[in-house]
Amino acid sequence: MAQTQLFATKGNLIAAKKSMELSTTGYDLLDRKRSILIREMMELLDRSKELRSKIDETYLTAYAALQRANTTLGAVGDITRAVPLDSGVEIRYRSIMGVDIPVCDYTEPPRKMTYGFRGSDSQLDNAYHCFCEVKKMTVMLTEMENSAFRLARAIIKTQRRANALKNVSIPKLESTIKTITEVLEEKEREEFSRLKVIKRQKEAA
């Protein structure tokens, strides 16, 4: 596609300088946004790593308790069906530099033993409490990792836009401003020379 010719006029020079100013400001803002998003993501990843270590230990404890319950009671699948479904998770969003980050609000229901004492024992009770802890930690970990993923996507998008300004738009505008400035200066020199010639001709006459 043919490139649009930009005429060397003062109006076009002013417009190019204005675009240059906006592009530079835009790049600075995008660079600042990228830094903030990276900082937020790194904090989330650090917290996620720490929580993942804890949740792995809690899962091991919970499955060990469940295995002991299975050993003492046999298969506990029928008993666990008496535990009601938990719907205490609500998701809302907060904004970080225009990026919507999920926030999981978890209201844990009262820990009531919904199965009977007959056919159960303390091992099953312990497994139940362990898995309740796992559930809370899983909600927290899901929030952190989902947020980190959204921030990572936003960082990539912001980086691309910043690179486009830095490597394409700004150099192109710099070249345009330089070209127009040189042409206008050359025109001014030619006009000055022409006026000097006219002045000498008048003086000679």
N, C-alpha and C positions, 0 to 999 in steps of 0.2 A: 504494500500500500504506500502511495506517495506521501512524503512528509509535508505537512502544511508549512508554507513559507511564512516566516514571521518578519514583517517589515521593520526596518530599523528606524523607529520613531521614539520620541520621548515618552509618549503614552505607553507604548509597548515596554519600554525600559522600566517605567514606574510599575506597570503591572507585573513584570517579571521579578522585580525586587520585592514586591508585596508577596508574590507566590513563594519566593525564596524564604522570606521571613516566616510565613505560615508553615512551610515545610520544615524549616529548622526547629520551630517551636513544637510542631507535631512530633518530630523525631525525639526531641528532649522529653516530651510527655510519655511517648511510647517506651523510651528507655527507662524512665522512672517507674512506669507501670510494670515493666518486665522485672525490674529489680525487686519491687514490692511483692509481686506474685511469686518470684523465686524464693524470697525469704519466707513467705507464708507456707509454700510447699515444703521447704526443707524442715521447718518447724513441725509440720504435720507428719512428715516421714520419720523424724526422730521420735515423736510421740507414738507413732504407729509401730515402729520397731520395738520400742520398750513394751508396749501393750501386747504385741504379738508374742514376745517372749513369755509374758505372764499368762496369756491365754493358752499357750501350748502346755504350760505346766498345769493349768486348771483343767484342760481337756484330759490330760493324762490321769489326773486325780479322779475326775468324774468317771472316765471309762473303767478305771481300776475299781472304783466303788460299785459301778454297775456290774462288773464281772463278779465281784464278791457276792452281790445280791443274787445274781443268776446261779452262783454256786450253792448258796444256802437255800434258795427258794425254787430253783429251777427257772424256766423261762418266765420272765416277768412282763411279757408283752401284753397279756390280758389285763394285768393290774395297771399298767401305765396308761391304758386307754381311758382310765377314770380321771386322768389329769386334764383339765380344760385347756382349750387353746388360748394363747396369750395374744391379745390384740391391743396391747398398751403402747405401741410405737406410733408416734405421730411425726411426720416429716414437714419441716418448714425450711425456708431458705434465707440466707443472709448474703449480702453483696460485698465482694472485695474487688475494688477497681472495676466494677461492671460485670464481674463473674459471679454467677449464682452458685453458692456453696450450700449443700444440704446440711441441715441440723436435725438430728434424730432425738426427739424428746421421748424418753422411755419412762413410763409410769409402771413400776413393778407391782403386780397384784399381790395381795396378802398371801403369804406362803401357808396355805392350809392343806393339810393332808386329805385329799379327796378320796383316797382309797381307804379301805377298812383295815383295822389292826389284824384281822384274821387273814392269814396268807401273806403277811408282810413282816418285815423286821427292821432293825436299826440300820442295817446295811443298805436297804432300799431307801430309807429316809435320808441317809447320808448322800446317796447317789442323786436323789431329787434335789437336795440343796446345792450340790456341786454343779449340776446342770443349770440351776437357776443363776448361779454366778457366771457360768459360761455364756448364758443368754445375754446378760447385761454387757459383758465384755465384747461379745460379738456385735451387738448394736453399736457400741462405741467404735470398734475397729472398722465396721462397715462405713460409718460416717467419715472417719479419717481417710480411708483409702479411696472412697468415692470422691471426696473433696480434693485429694491430691491428684487424682486422675483428671478432674475438671480443670484444676489449676495448670497441670502439665499441658493440656490441650490449648488453654488460653495463652500460655507462655510461647508455645510454638507459633500460634497465630500472630501474636504481638511481635515476635522476633522477625517473622516474614515481612510484616508491614514496615517495621523499622528498617530492615535491610533494603526494602524497595525504595524507601525514602533516601537512605544513606548512599546506596550504590547506583541508583537510577535517577530518581527525580531531582535530588539536590545537585549532582554533577551536571545534569542536563540544564538546569536553571543557571548554574554558574557559567556554563559555556555560552548560554543564550545572552546573559547579562554582559559577559566579556565581549562577545561579538557585536552586540548592539552598541555598547560603549565605544568600541574601537571605530565602528562605522560613523557614529555621530561625531566623534573627535576628528575623524578625517574630513567629514563634511564641514566642520567648523574651521579647520585649517584651510580648506579650499575656499571657503567663503571669505576668510580673512585675507587670503592672498588675492582673491578677486577684487575685494574692496580696495586693497593697496594699489592694484593696477589702475582701477578707475580713478583713484585719488591722484596718482601721478599723471594720468592722462589729462585730468582737469587742470592740474597745476601747469602742465606744459602748454595747454591751450590758452 
